[in-house]
Amino acid sequence: MYVCICKNVTDRQIRQAVYQQDVSNIRELRSCLGACDQCGKCARDAKEIIREAASERMMMETHAAMAS
Ligand code: FES
């Protein structure tokens, strides 16, 4: 699903940026994918996706640490 229409950025791309490039806030997302730097209407949704993905990532890392 497209989150940032201005820059054609999807929720999947945002999640990948969190998982693979340590993106943790809008400023870093803007720098990484260019999202949220024009009209700004996507910022609230993008922020929520970053928060969810960061939480999922932390849970996966915790499970991996416990398994090793
Ligand atoms: S929809 Fe993301 S900057 Fe406009």
py3Dmol code that shows the C-alpha trace and the ligand (Angstrom):
import py3Dmol

protein = """\
ATOM      1  CA  MET A   1       0.000   0.000   0.000  1.00  0.00           C
ATOM      2  CA  TYR A   2       1.295   3.433  -0.871  1.00  0.00           C
ATOM      3  CA  VAL A   3       1.895   5.577   2.189  1.00  0.00           C
ATOM      4  CA  CYS A   4       3.676   8.514   0.570  1.00  0.00           C
ATOM      5  CA  ILE A   5       1.953   9.332  -2.713  1.00  0.00           C
ATOM      6  CA  CYS A   6       4.279  12.233  -3.493  1.00  0.00           C
ATOM      7  CA  LYS A   7       7.340   9.932  -3.506  1.00  0.00           C
ATOM      8  CA  ASN A   8       5.675   6.571  -4.310  1.00  0.00           C
ATOM      9  CA  VAL A   9       6.826   4.983  -1.064  1.00  0.00           C
ATOM     10  CA  THR A  10       4.979   1.920   0.239  1.00  0.00           C
ATOM     11  CA  ASP A  11       4.517   0.532   3.732  1.00  0.00           C
ATOM     12  CA  ARG A  12       6.705  -2.422   2.727  1.00  0.00           C
ATOM     13  CA  GLN A  13       9.577  -0.099   1.802  1.00  0.00           C
ATOM     14  CA  ILE A  14       9.240   1.689   5.129  1.00  0.00           C
ATOM     15  CA  ARG A  15       9.321  -1.625   7.032  1.00  0.00           C
ATOM     16  CA  GLN A  16      12.395  -2.744   5.076  1.00  0.00           C
ATOM     17  CA  ALA A  17      14.112   0.554   5.890  1.00  0.00           C
ATOM     18  CA  VAL A  18      13.452  -0.065   9.595  1.00  0.00           C
ATOM     19  CA  TYR A  19      14.592  -3.692   9.462  1.00  0.00           C
ATOM     20  CA  GLN A  20      17.618  -3.299   7.198  1.00  0.00           C
ATOM     21  CA  GLN A  21      18.819   0.287   7.529  1.00  0.00           C
ATOM     22  CA  ASP A  22      18.003   1.072  11.166  1.00  0.00           C
ATOM     23  CA  VAL A  23      15.542   3.822  10.283  1.00  0.00           C
ATOM     24  CA  SER A  24      13.827   4.869  13.519  1.00  0.00           C
ATOM     25  CA  ASN A  25      12.168   8.228  12.818  1.00  0.00           C
ATOM     26  CA  ILE A  26      10.739  10.458  10.088  1.00  0.00           C
ATOM     27  CA  ARG A  27      13.980  12.369   9.606  1.00  0.00           C
ATOM     28  CA  GLU A  28      15.871   9.162   8.902  1.00  0.00           C
ATOM     29  CA  LEU A  29      13.059   7.891   6.653  1.00  0.00           C
ATOM     30  CA  ARG A  30      13.191  11.144   4.688  1.00  0.00           C
ATOM     31  CA  SER A  31      16.907  10.778   4.244  1.00  0.00           C
ATOM     32  CA  CYS A  32      16.684   7.073   3.332  1.00  0.00           C
ATOM     33  CA  LEU A  33      13.646   6.955   1.017  1.00  0.00           C
ATOM     34  CA  GLY A  34      12.771  10.595   0.383  1.00  0.00           C
ATOM     35  CA  ALA A  35       9.318  10.070   1.898  1.00  0.00           C
ATOM     36  CA  CYS A  36       7.457  12.819   3.775  1.00  0.00           C
ATOM     37  CA  ASP A  37       9.413  15.710   2.310  1.00  0.00           C
ATOM     38  CA  GLN A  38       6.757  17.359   0.161  1.00  0.00           C
ATOM     39  CA  CYS A  39       3.140  17.776   1.318  1.00  0.00           C
ATOM     40  CA  GLY A  40       3.719  15.941   4.624  1.00  0.00           C
ATOM     41  CA  LYS A  41       0.291  14.261   4.629  1.00  0.00           C
ATOM     42  CA  CYS A  42       1.903  10.852   4.979  1.00  0.00           C
ATOM     43  CA  ALA A  43       3.922  11.680   8.098  1.00  0.00           C
ATOM     44  CA  ARG A  44       1.408  10.397  10.645  1.00  0.00           C
ATOM     45  CA  ASP A  45       0.935   7.041   8.887  1.00  0.00           C
ATOM     46  CA  ALA A  46       4.653   6.702   8.193  1.00  0.00           C
ATOM     47  CA  LYS A  47       5.432   7.381  11.851  1.00  0.00           C
ATOM     48  CA  GLU A  48       2.988   4.668  12.938  1.00  0.00           C
ATOM     49  CA  ILE A  49       4.508   2.137  10.495  1.00  0.00           C
ATOM     50  CA  ILE A  50       8.010   2.959  11.748  1.00  0.00           C
ATOM     51  CA  ARG A  51       6.846   2.466  15.336  1.00  0.00           C
ATOM     52  CA  GLU A  52       5.193  -0.895  14.548  1.00  0.00           C
ATOM     53  CA  ALA A  53       8.145  -2.163  12.528  1.00  0.00           C
ATOM     54  CA  ALA A  54      10.655  -1.081  15.189  1.00  0.00           C
ATOM     55  CA  SER A  55       8.614  -2.934  17.805  1.00  0.00           C
ATOM     56  CA  GLU A  56       8.482  -6.071  15.615  1.00  0.00           C
ATOM     57  CA  ARG A  57      12.198  -5.818  15.005  1.00  0.00           C
ATOM     58  CA  MET A  58      12.955  -5.545  18.692  1.00  0.00           C
ATOM     59  CA  MET A  59      10.794  -8.607  19.423  1.00  0.00           C
ATOM     60  CA  MET A  60      12.561 -10.631  16.701  1.00  0.00           C
ATOM     61  CA  GLU A  61      15.968  -9.609  18.053  1.00  0.00           C
ATOM     62  CA  THR A  62      14.933 -10.526  21.585  1.00  0.00           C
ATOM     63  CA  HIS A  63      13.688 -13.948  20.459  1.00  0.00           C
ATOM     64  CA  ALA A  64      16.873 -14.530  18.479  1.00  0.00           C
ATOM     65  CA  ALA A  65      19.012 -13.599  21.499  1.00  0.00           C
ATOM     66  CA  MET A  66      17.018 -15.926  23.750  1.00  0.00           C
ATOM     67  CA  ALA A  67      17.350 -18.792  21.253  1.00  0.00           C
ATOM     68  CA  SER A  68      21.128 -18.531  21.058  1.00  0.00           C
TER      69      SER A  68
END
"""
ligand_1 = """\
4
FES
S 2.284 12.046 0.605
Fe 4.262 11.953 1.469
S 5.052 13.948 1.190
Fe 3.111 13.995 0.224
"""
view = py3Dmol.view(width=600, height=400)
view.addModel(protein, "pdb")
view.setStyle({"model": 0}, {"cartoon": {"style": "trace"}})
view.addModel(ligand_1, "xyz")
view.setStyle({"model": 1}, {"stick": {}})
view.zoomTo()
view.show()
